[in-house]
Amino acid sequence: LDTAAFREKKLLSPCKVFEVDHPLTQEDKKARIQRAGWDIPQNLTWVPVDFTQDALEEKLLASGFDQTVSFFHGLA
């Protein structure tokens, strides 16, 4: 249950962050975040992926992932 998008808001704020995990794990994480009263960063996109059935690349692209943009490009 990674929280980098919440812990590193300043560092990651210029970047689009994709939270990839199993759909059930993501729902649990969202419920925990809500109970904690945390705000979900505007730059965070949830990407539910069941790795036994789904193709990661397809799910990322469908969620707005741009393969031409790098992490460091967002920090420039």
C-alpha positions as CSV (number, residue, x, y, z in Angstrom):
1,L,0.0,0.0,0.0
2,D,2.4,2.6,-1.3
3,T,1.8,6.2,-0.3
4,A,4.4,8.0,-2.3
5,A,1.8,10.2,-4.1
6,F,0.7,11.4,-0.7
7,R,4.1,11.6,1.1
8,E,6.0,13.2,-1.8
9,K,3.3,15.8,-3.0
10,K,5.8,18.6,-3.6
11,L,8.3,16.4,-5.5
12,L,5.5,14.7,-7.6
13,S,3.2,17.7,-8.0
14,P,4.4,18.6,-11.5
15,C,4.0,14.9,-12.6
16,K,1.1,12.7,-13.4
17,V,1.1,9.8,-11.0
18,F,-0.4,6.5,-11.9
19,E,-1.4,4.2,-9.0
20,V,-1.4,0.7,-10.3
21,D,-2.7,-2.2,-8.2
22,H,-5.3,-4.9,-8.1
23,P,-8.8,-3.5,-8.1
24,L,-9.7,-5.0,-4.7
25,T,-6.4,-3.6,-3.2
26,Q,-7.2,-0.2,-4.6
27,E,-10.7,-0.1,-3.2
28,D,-9.3,-1.0,0.2
29,K,-6.6,1.7,-0.1
30,K,-9.2,4.3,-1.1
31,A,-11.3,3.4,1.9
32,R,-8.3,3.7,4.2
33,I,-7.4,7.1,2.7
34,Q,-11.0,8.3,3.2
35,R,-11.0,7.1,6.8
36,A,-7.7,8.9,7.4
37,G,-9.2,12.1,6.0
38,W,-6.5,12.5,3.4
39,D,-7.1,14.5,0.2
40,I,-6.3,12.6,-3.0
41,P,-3.8,14.6,-5.1
42,Q,-5.2,16.1,-8.3
43,N,-2.3,14.5,-10.3
44,L,-3.1,11.0,-9.1
45,T,-4.8,8.5,-11.5
46,W,-6.0,5.2,-10.2
47,V,-5.3,2.3,-12.6
48,P,-6.9,-1.0,-11.4
49,V,-5.1,-3.9,-13.0
50,D,-5.6,-7.6,-12.4
51,F,-2.3,-9.0,-13.6
52,T,-3.8,-12.4,-14.1
53,Q,-6.3,-11.1,-16.7
54,D,-5.2,-7.6,-17.8
55,A,-2.4,-6.1,-19.9
56,L,-0.6,-3.4,-17.9
57,E,0.3,-1.4,-21.0
58,E,-3.4,-1.4,-22.2
59,K,-4.7,-0.3,-18.8
60,L,-2.1,2.5,-18.5
61,L,-2.7,3.8,-21.9
62,A,-6.5,3.7,-21.3
63,S,-5.9,5.8,-18.2
64,G,-4.1,8.5,-20.0
65,F,-0.5,7.4,-19.6
66,D,1.7,9.0,-22.2
67,Q,4.8,6.9,-23.1
68,T,6.5,10.0,-24.6
69,V,6.7,11.8,-21.3
70,S,9.4,10.9,-18.7
71,F,9.4,11.5,-15.0
72,F,12.3,13.9,-15.4
73,H,10.4,15.9,-18.2
74,G,7.8,16.7,-15.5
75,L,10.4,18.1,-13.2
76,A,12.0,20.4,-15.8
